Amino acid sequence: MIKLDLPQEPAKLTDKKEELTRRYVEASSRGQEIRVWAQPYIKEALLKMTHGKCAYAEVKLGVNGHRWDVEHFKCKSKHKACVVEWGNLLPSCAFCNTSKGDYDVEANEPIVHPVFDCPNDYLFMRNGYLFAKNKKGAATISVLGLNDRVMFAKPRAELCTSLNADIADCLRLIERCQTETDRYEVRNKCRALLHGGLPEREYSATVATFLMCEQRDLVQEIEQQLKAWKLWDEEMESTKAILLKNALPK
């Protein structure tokens, strides 16, 4: 999970919010449910906010079997007036959405809101596995099932193994580097590593944490060598800053 920036509310939603809310409340009073939140302009804005990822688990939505829906942070069954409230709607994979269900974040232990909270205040990660820093972090992991082995923990751990191999490749290249071409190859591999932790990439918090925290010393060794070769540029420095912001350190 990474911190998200809430975009401006879609103009169509601003215009239709009262009508959509009224329709939902009236239908609910009759024991019916109208999916008033499933408007294309709502779903498009939400997907853009998360770069097409689940706001909680960071899996890419609509690929690899990850179906998705608009999730209501304050559950719609108990907070009907918030059914299309901007900031209460988040794109969520089916697993997280089903896991959370009708959990009431106001009546029970609250969970992390990726827009209004900073995830690294509540969660930290080791080798792709999430741990809690406090009660809110623990509730977040449990309610959403973020450490489910098959769905999330195993893929994240496998990603860390792959990152380890890529780091080792960079270090081996540095050791046997003989030409300017070799140096550029090291630069390109390091840049690709860093790009894996950008917000638009799947499991970006996992990559950011692994590179900036768990393997910090080795990554810094590569960085220092590239600086000595004058191949560490501003783009790589700005990318590193983004990763540091999104990492989940202990």
C-alpha positions, 0 to 999 in steps of 0.5 A: 500500500502506498499513499495516494493523492485524491484527485478533484471530484468529477464534475458529473459526480458533483452535479449528480451526487444528491440524486444518486444518493437519494436513489440508493437510499430509497432503493435500500428502504425497499430492500433493493440495491442500485449500484449508483457508484458504478458510473464510468466517470467515477470508475475512470477517475478512481483507476487513474488515481491508483494507476490501475491498481487496487488501492490496498494490495497494489495488484493491477486490476483487470489483469491476471484474474484480478477482478475489481469493484468500487470499494466503500471505505465507510461501508455502504450498508451502514453509511448510506449517505456516503455511498458516492462521497468522494474520498470514500470510494476506492478501487479495490480488487475482489479479494480485498473488497470481499475480505473487508465486506461490511466492516465498519471502520467507525464502529470497530478498530479503524484501518488505514485509508490510503488517501488520508493516512500515510501507510508507513505510519502503520505498516512495515514490510520484510521480504514482501510480508507486511507487519503492523506498527500499531493497532490500526496497522494490525486491523488493516492487515487482518481485515483486508487479508493483505498477507494472504499467502496465495494472493499476495504474500507469495507473489511479493516474496517472489518479487523480492527474490527476483530483485535480489538476483538483479542486484547481484547482477549489477554488482557482478557487472561492476566487478568485471566492468572494463568498458564504457559500454559495461558501465552504461549497462550497469546504469541501465540495470540500476535504473530499471530496478528503481523504476520498479518501485514507481507508483504506477508499478504493481507492488511498488511499496514492496520494491521501494521497501526492498531497495531502500531499506532491506538491501539499502547498503548494496543499492547504495554501493551501486549508486556510489559507483555510478556517481563515480562514473558520473552516470547517476543522473537527476532522473535516478535521484528523483526516482530514488526520492519517490521510492523513499517516500513510498517505502514501508520501513520498520 
